[in-house]
Each structure stands twice: as C-alpha cells, then as structure tokens.
Amino acid sequence: MRTRKPLTVAAVAKNLGALVLAVVFIFPVYWMFSSSLKPQHEIMTKDPVFVFKPTFENYGTATGVDLFWTYVTNSLTVTIGAVALALVVALAASFAIARLKFKGRKGIVLIVMMAQMAPWEVMVIAMYMISRENDLLNSIPMLTLIYFVMVLPFTIWTLRGFIAAVPVELEEAAQIDGCTRGQAFRKVIFPLLAPGLMSTSLFGFITAWNEFAMILMLNKEKESQTLTLWLTQFQTAFGSDWGATMAASTLFALPVLIVFLFLQRKAVGGMTAGAVKG
C-alpha cells in the first residue's frame, strides 16, 4: 500500500494559494452568470445580492435583438472558416520549416515570429483601405480571410514545434516500408499532431471569436456584423441594461467554453514519448 506523505507547511501554503487564485478567477464569471439571472433592481443595488429568485427574462431580451441568429451565423462562419484555413496552410508550412532544408528558412521563421508579435490593431486602417479599394467592405469572406491571417502565425509557430518533436526515425521507417513522403506524413506524423492541432484550434477560435476592432471598422451593415458588436447594443436612454448585457456576455462565452471542454480532453501531450528506442 502507498503511504500518504505528511502535509507540510509549504504544501498547505501552496494549496491555499491555489484556492485563493481559483476563487479570484472564478468569481467574475460567477457574478456575470448570476447577474444574468437577476431582475434589474437586484443588480443595481449598493449591497450585493447572493440569494435571489432566478429569472430568464434577461436572456429573452438578449436573444430578442433583431438579427440575433444572423450574428450567430456570421460569428461561427468567420471563426470556423479562419481556423480551418489556418490549420490547412499551417500544416504544410510548419512541415516545410521543420523538416525541409532550403534557402531562406531562417528568414521565414523570423517573419512568422514578427507577425505573431505585431499588434493587429495597428493594421486596421490598412485592412480598411484594402477592403474599400476591392469593394469588400461588409463582406463575410473578407473578414474570414483577415481572421485567417491573424491566427496563421501562431498556428505555424506552434505546429512547427510539434512536428519537430516527432522523431525523424518514424518518418524514415515508414518510407523504408514503402510509403512516400506524403503518405508518411499522413499516416505517421499527422496522427501524432493531435495535441498541437487541438491547442492551435483553441487559440485560433478564441482569437477570431473575440475580435472586435476589425469587425467594428470593416462591417458597418448590421447583416454582416458578429456577436462581438451584438454585445454593445444593450444601451438605453437611461443607461445600460446590465441584466441583458450579462446574459449576452454569458451566451457569448458559452461557445468558447464548449470548445475548450471538448478540445482539452483530446489535447494530451507526450504522445511520441518513447516511440523510438535509443
């Protein structure tokens, strides 16, 4: 039988610190969700209300906004489209960077790093001018391409590390057994990239889903807007409708939570550990 190690002061302090941090990070999410279930007069009080009778009226107000389902469709279209395009392009690019030897490879890596570090907000005016000159303002495909460019550098950089971590011997063994380089990648390397694909998909989804500056500048027509602008619509002549705003924020965060819960179960690292004997 395994004997339990006695608790030390250091262990207790670490656990207490972790508990405090968990409360600090979780409380805003709890307050957002609980506020979405409160009537307006219980939200705008000096003393916080923890015990209340929940109501779903705020959710009705949030989803009752004109074109709500159009915003949902647009958000899912640009986000999923950008992530899918980034994964396809990044798989080819990261494989070439990690495995092939060619002139200018280090320069390409440097460009990818610079693109990843650059704040995309400074490109809003340039993107607006490009879209205007090509008559692509208020265009969902154009927005998808912009989001694709935004998430591509991180996707390439991350997948490059995962491909480089796969032992070359596995690929060479597959080629000795008769596989072409493409078949070796598809049958040997690609199945081992699950952690990288999941983590980059999650990052890309969150980045595109939460983006605000580009959509605010490029898509002025309501039919081409997304849920990020939908969150700004709960203003009245008497101030903000905080109940509807909290309900909208909860609904907006729900897809990201679902994607995270789905992907984090599959993003298991160390799949290639011990795959090749020394």
TORDOSE-894741 format. One line per 5 residues: number of its first residue (from 1); their letters; for each residue x, y, z of N, C-alpha, C. Coordinates in steps of 0.2 Angstrom, whole numbers. Layout:
<recs>
NUM> A> X:Y:Z:X:Y:Z:X:Y:Z; ...;
</recs>
This chain:
<recs>
1> MRTRK> 4:-6:0:0:0:0:4:6:0; 2:11:-4:6:18:-4:4:22:3; 10:24:5:9:28:12:8:35:10; 3:39:13:2:46:12:8:50:15; 10:55:11:15:59:14:12:64:18;
6> PLTVA> 15:65:24:13:70:29:12:77:26; 7:81:27:7:88:25:12:92:28; 15:96:24:20:101:27:17:108:26; 20:113:29:18:120:29:18:122:22; 23:120:18:24:123:11:18:120:7;
11> AVAKN> 17:114:8:11:111:4:4:114:6; 3:115:12:-3:119:14:-3:126:11; 2:129:11:3:136:8:1:136:1; 4:131:-3:3:131:-10:-4:129:-11; -7:125:-8:-14:123:-9:-19:129:-7;
16> LGALV> -17:133:-2:-21:138:0:-21:144:-6; -14:145:-8:-13:150:-13:-17:148:-20; -17:141:-21:-21:139:-27:-28:140:-26; -31:139:-20:-38:140:-19:-40:147:-20; -36:152:-17:-37:159:-17:-37:161:-25;
21> LAVVF> -32:159:-28:-32:161:-36:-38:158:-39; -40:152:-38:-46:149:-41:-52:154:-40; -53:156:-33:-59:160:-31:-58:167:-35; -52:170:-35:-51:176:-39:-53:176:-46; -51:170:-49:-53:170:-57:-60:168:-58;
26> IFPVY> -63:163:-54:-69:161:-55:-75:166:-53; -73:170:-48:-79:174:-45:-82:179:-51; -78:182:-55:-81:187:-60:-85:183:-65; -84:177:-66:-88:173:-71:-94:171:-67; -94:169:-61:-100:168:-57:-104:174:-56;
31> WMFSS> -101:180:-55:-105:186:-54:-108:188:-61; -105:187:-67:-108:188:-73:-114:183:-74; -113:177:-73:-119:172:-74:-125:174:-69; -123:175:-62:-128:176:-58:-132:183:-59; -128:188:-61:-132:194:-63:-136:193:-69;
36> SLKPQ> -135:188:-74:-139:187:-79:-146:184:-77; -146:182:-71:-152:178:-69:-156:183:-64; -154:189:-63:-157:193:-58:-161:198:-61; -166:201:-58:-170:206:-61:-166:213:-60; -168:218:-64:-163:224:-64:-163:227:-57;
41> HEIMT> -168:227:-53:-167:231:-47:-163:227:-42; -161:221:-43:-157:217:-39:-150:218:-41; -149:220:-47:-142:221:-50:-139:228:-48; -143:233:-48:-141:240:-47:-143:241:-39; -139:238:-35:-140:239:-28:-133:240:-25;
46> KDPVF> -133:244:-19:-127:245:-16:-124:239:-12; -129:235:-9:-127:228:-6:-128:223:-11; -122:219:-12:-123:213:-17:-128:208:-14; -132:205:-19:-137:200:-18:-135:194:-20; -134:189:-15:-132:182:-17:-138:177:-17;
51> VFKPT> -143:179:-14:-149:174:-14:-155:178:-17; -157:175:-23:-162:178:-27:-166:173:-30; -172:175:-33:-176:171:-37:-174:172:-44; -171:167:-48:-169:167:-54:-174:169:-59; -173:173:-64:-177:174:-70:-173:174:-77;
56> FENYG> -176:171:-82:-173:171:-88:-176:177:-93; -178:182:-90:-181:187:-94:-175:191:-98; -169:191:-94:-163:195:-97:-161:191:-104; -162:184:-104:-160:180:-109:-164:182:-115; -171:182:-113:-176:184:-119:-174:191:-122;
61> TATGV> -172:196:-118:-171:202:-120:-165:202:-125; -160:198:-123:-153:197:-127:-154:194:-133; -158:188:-133:-159:185:-139:-164:188:-144; -168:192:-141:-174:196:-145:-171:201:-149; -165:203:-149:-162:208:-153:-163:206:-160;
66> DLFWT> -165:211:-164:-165:210:-172:-159:207:-174; -160:202:-179:-154:199:-182:-150:195:-178; -152:193:-172:-148:189:-167:-145:183:-171; -149:179:-174:-147:172:-177:-142:174:-183; -143:179:-186:-138:181:-191:-131:183:-188;
71> YVTNS> -131:186:-183:-125:187:-179:-122:181:-177; -126:176:-175:-123:169:-173:-120:166:-179; -124:166:-184:-121:163:-190:-115:166:-193; -115:172:-193:-109:176:-195:-103:174:-191; -104:174:-184:-98:173:-180:-95:166:-181;
76> LTVTI> -100:161:-181:-97:154:-182:-94:153:-189; -97:157:-194:-94:156:-201:-87:159:-201; -86:165:-199:-79:168:-199:-74:165:-195; -76:162:-189:-72:159:-184:-70:152:-186; -75:148:-188:-73:141:-190:-69:141:-197;
81> GAVAL> -71:146:-202:-68:147:-208:-61:149:-207; -59:154:-203:-52:156:-202:-48:150:-199; -51:147:-194:-47:142:-190:-45:136:-195; -50:134:-199:-49:128:-204:-44:130:-209; -44:136:-212:-39:138:-217:-33:139:-214;
86> ALVVA> -32:141:-208:-26:142:-204:-23:135:-203; -27:130:-201:-24:124:-200:-21:120:-206; -25:121:-212:-23:118:-218:-16:121:-220; -16:128:-220:-10:131:-223:-4:130:-218; -5:130:-211:0:130:-206:3:123:-206;
91> LAASF> -1:118:-208:2:111:-208:7:110:-213; 6:113:-219:10:112:-225:17:117:-223; 15:123:-221:21:127:-219:25:125:-214; 22:123:-208:26:121:-202:30:114:-204; 27:110:-208:31:104:-210:37:106:-214;
96> AIARL> 36:110:-219:42:113:-223:47:116:-219; 45:120:-214:50:123:-210:54:118:-205; 50:114:-202:53:109:-198:57:103:-201; 55:101:-207:59:95:-210:63:97:-216; 61:102:-220:65:103:-226:71:108:-225;
101> KFKGR> 76:107:-229:81:112:-229:81:116:-235; 80:122:-235:80:126:-240:83:133:-239; 85:137:-244:87:144:-243:82:148:-240; 83:152:-235:79:157:-233:74:154:-227; 75:148:-225:71:145:-220:71:149:-213;
106> KGIVL> 77:151:-211:78:155:-205:74:162:-206; 74:165:-212:71:171:-213:63:171:-212; 61:165:-215:54:164:-214:51:163:-207; 56:159:-203:54:159:-196:54:165:-193; 59:170:-194:59:176:-191:53:180:-193;
111> IVMMA> 51:180:-199:45:184:-202:39:181:-198; 38:175:-197:32:172:-193:32:174:-186; 38:175:-183:39:177:-176:37:185:-176; 39:189:-180:37:196:-181:30:197:-182; 27:193:-186:20:193:-187:16:191:-181;
116> QMAPW> 18:186:-177:15:184:-171:15:190:-166; 21:193:-165:22:198:-160:18:205:-162; 17:206:-168:14:213:-170:7:213:-168; 5:219:-165:-2:220:-163:-6:222:-169; -11:218:-170:-15:218:-176:-20:224:-177;
121> EVMVI> -21:228:-171:-24:234:-171:-21:239:-175; -15:239:-176:-11:244:-180:-13:243:-187; -15:237:-189:-17:236:-196:-24:237:-198; -28:240:-194:-35:241:-195:-36:246:-201; -32:251:-201:-33:256:-207:-31:253:-213;
126> AMYMI> -25:250:-213:-23:246:-219:-28:241:-222; -31:237:-217:-36:232:-219:-42:236:-222; -44:241:-219:-50:245:-221:-49:248:-228; -43:250:-230:-41:253:-236:-41:248:-242; -38:242:-240:-38:236:-245:-45:234:-246;
131> SREND> -49:233:-241:-56:231:-242:-60:236:-246; -59:242:-244:-63:248:-248:-61:248:-255; -55:247:-257:-52:248:-264:-55:242:-268; -56:236:-265:-58:230:-268:-66:229:-267; -69:234:-265:-76:233:-264:-78:227:-259;
136> LLNSI> -74:226:-254:-76:221:-249:-78:223:-242; -80:229:-242:-82:231:-235:-89:227:-234; -90:226:-228:-96:222:-226:-97:215:-229; -91:212:-230:-90:206:-233:-88:200:-228; -92:195:-227:-90:190:-223:-84:186:-225;
141> PMLTL> -83:184:-232:-77:181:-234:-71:185:-233; -71:192:-233:-65:196:-232:-64:196:-225; -69:196:-220:-67:196:-213:-64:189:-211; -67:184:-215:-64:177:-213:-56:177:-215; -55:180:-221:-48:180:-223:-43:184:-218;
146> IYFVM> -46:190:-216:-42:194:-211:-41:190:-205; -46:186:-202:-45:182:-196:-40:177:-197; -41:174:-203:-36:168:-205:-29:171:-205; -27:177:-207:-21:180:-207:-19:181:-200; -23:183:-196:-22:185:-189:-20:178:-185;
151> VLPFT> -23:173:-186:-21:167:-182:-16:162:-185; -14:164:-191:-10:159:-195:-3:159:-192; 1:165:-190:7:165:-187:8:160:-181; 3:161:-176:4:157:-170:3:149:-172; -2:148:-177:-3:141:-179:3:138:-182;
156> IWTLR> 7:142:-186:13:139:-189:18:138:-184; 19:143:-180:24:143:-175:23:137:-170; 17:136:-168:16:130:-163:16:123:-167; 13:123:-172:14:116:-176:21:114:-178; 25:120:-179:32:118:-181:35:115:-175;
161> GFIAA> 34:117:-169:37:114:-163:34:107:-162; 28:105:-164:25:99:-163:28:94:-168; 29:96:-174:32:92:-180:39:91:-178; 43:96:-176:50:95:-174:51:90:-169; 46:89:-164:46:84:-159:45:77:-161;
166> VPVEL> 42:76:-166:41:69:-169:47:67:-171; 50:61:-169:56:58:-171:57:57:-179; 62:59:-182:63:58:-189:63:51:-191; 65:47:-186:66:40:-187:59:36:-189; 54:39:-186:47:36:-188:45:38:-195;
171> EEAAQ> 47:43:-197:45:45:-204:50:41:-209; 56:40:-207:61:36:-211:59:29:-211; 56:26:-206:54:19:-206:48:18:-210; 44:23:-210:38:22:-215:40:23:-222; 45:27:-224:47:27:-231:51:21:-233;
176> IDGCT> 54:18:-228:58:11:-229:53:6:-231; 47:6:-227:42:1:-228:38:3:-235; 39:8:-238:36:9:-245:32:15:-245; 31:19:-240:27:25:-240:31:31:-244; 27:35:-247:30:41:-250:30:46:-244;
181> RGQAF> 34:52:-245:34:57:-240:27:59:-238; 23:60:-243:16:62:-241:12:57:-237; 13:51:-239:10:45:-235:13:45:-228; 19:46:-228:22:45:-221:20:51:-217; 19:57:-220:16:62:-216:9:61:-214;
186> RKVIF> 5:58:-218:-2:57:-217:-3:52:-212; 1:46:-213:-1:40:-209:3:40:-202; 9:44:-202:13:43:-196:13:50:-192; 15:55:-195:16:61:-192:9:65:-190; 4:65:-195:-2:68:-193:-6:66:-187;
191> PLLAP> -6:59:-186:-10:57:-180:-6:59:-174; 0:60:-174:4:62:-168:3:69:-167; 0:73:-171:0:80:-170:-7:82:-167; -11:78:-164:-17:79:-161:-16:85:-155; -11:85:-151:-11:90:-146:-10:97:-149;
196> GLMST> -5:97:-154:-4:103:-157:-10:106:-161; -14:102:-165:-20:104:-168:-25:106:-164; -26:103:-158:-31:105:-153:-29:112:-150; -23:113:-148:-21:119:-144:-21:125:-149; -19:124:-155:-19:129:-160:-26:131:-162;
201> SLFGF> -31:126:-163:-38:127:-164:-41:131:-159; -40:129:-153:-42:133:-147:-40:140:-147; -34:141:-148:-31:148:-148:-34:152:-154; -35:149:-160:-37:152:-166:-45:154:-165; -48:149:-162:-56:150:-161:-57:156:-156;
206> ITAWN> -53:156:-150:-54:162:-146:-52:168:-149; -47:169:-153:-44:175:-156:-49:177:-161; -52:173:-165:-57:175:-170:-63:177:-167; -65:173:-162:-72:174:-159:-72:181:-155; -67:183:-152:-67:188:-148:-65:195:-151;
211> EFAMI> -63:194:-158:-60:200:-161:-65:206:-162; -63:212:-161:-68:217:-161:-66:223:-165; -60:225:-166:-58:231:-169:-59:230:-177; -58:225:-180:-58:224:-187:-66:224:-189; -70:220:-185:-77:220:-187:-80:227:-186;
216> LMLNK> -78:231:-181:-81:237:-180:-79:242:-186; -73:241:-189:-71:246:-194:-74:244:-201; -74:237:-202:-75:235:-209:-82:233:-210; -86:231:-205:-93:229:-207:-98:233:-203; -100:238:-207:-105:243:-204:-112:241:-204;
221> EKESQ> -113:237:-209:-120:235:-210:-122:229:-205; -128:230:-203:-130:225:-197:-130:218:-199; -132:217:-206:-132:210:-208:-126:206:-209; -120:210:-208:-113:207:-209:-109:208:-203; -113:209:-197:-109:210:-191:-109:203:-187;
226> TLTLW> -106:203:-181:-105:197:-177:-107:198:-170; -106:193:-166:-109:194:-159:-105:199:-155; -99:200:-157:-95:205:-153:-98:212:-153; -101:214:-159:-104:220:-159:-111:220:-156; -114:214:-156:-121:212:-153:-120:214:-146;
231> LTQFQ> -115:213:-143:-114:214:-135:-114:222:-134; -113:226:-139:-113:233:-137:-120:236:-138; -125:232:-140:-132:235:-141:-137:236:-136; -135:234:-130:-139:235:-124:-138:241:-120; -139:247:-124:-139:253:-121:-146:257:-122;
236> TAFGS> -148:260:-117:-155:263:-117:-154:270:-116; -159:274:-116:-159:281:-115:-158:283:-107; -158:278:-103:-157:278:-96:-151:275:-94; -147:273:-98:-141:269:-96:-140:262:-99; -136:258:-96:-135:251:-99:-140:247:-96;
241> DWGAT> -143:242:-100:-147:236:-97:-142:231:-95; -140:231:-89:-135:227:-86:-137:219:-86; -143:218:-85:-146:211:-85:-145:208:-91; -147:212:-97:-147:209:-104:-139:209:-106; -135:214:-103:-128:213:-105:-125:207:-102;
246> MAAST> -126:206:-96:-123:200:-93:-126:193:-96; -132:193:-98:-135:187:-101:-132:187:-108; -131:192:-112:-127:192:-118:-120:190:-117; -117:192:-112:-110:190:-111:-109:183:-109; -114:180:-106:-114:173:-104:-115:169:-110;
251> LFALP> -120:171:-115:-121:167:-121:-115:168:-125; -112:174:-125:-106:174:-130:-100:170:-127; -99:169:-121:-94:165:-118:-95:157:-119; -101:156:-120:-103:148:-120:-100:144:-125; -100:147:-132:-96:143:-137:-89:142:-135;
256> VLIVF> -85:147:-133:-78:146:-131:-78:141:-126; -82:141:-121:-82:136:-115:-83:129:-118; -88:128:-122:-89:121:-125:-83:119:-129; -80:123:-133:-74:121:-137:-69:119:-133; -68:123:-128:-62:122:-123:-63:115:-120;
261> LFLQR> -69:114:-117:-71:107:-114:-70:101:-119; -72:102:-125:-71:97:-130:-64:96:-132; -60:101:-133:-53:100:-135:-48:98:-130; -49:101:-124:-44:100:-119:-44:92:-117; -49:89:-118:-49:81:-116:-45:78:-121;
266> KAVGG> -44:80:-127:-40:77:-133:-33:79:-133; -32:85:-131:-25:88:-131:-20:85:-126; -19:79:-127:-14:75:-122:-7:75:-125; -3:78:-121:4:79:-123:8:72:-122; 14:72:-125:19:66:-124:17:60:-128;
271> MTAGA> 13:61:-134:11:55:-137:17:52:-141; 22:55:-142:28:52:-145:33:50:-140; 32:51:-134:37:49:-129:39:41:-129; 45:40:-130:47:33:-130:45:29:-136; 43:33:-142:41:29:-148:47:26:-151;
276> VKG> 53:29:-150:59:26:-154:64:24:-148; 66:18:-149:71:16:-145:78:19:-146; 82:20:-141:88:23:-141:93:18:-144;
</recs>
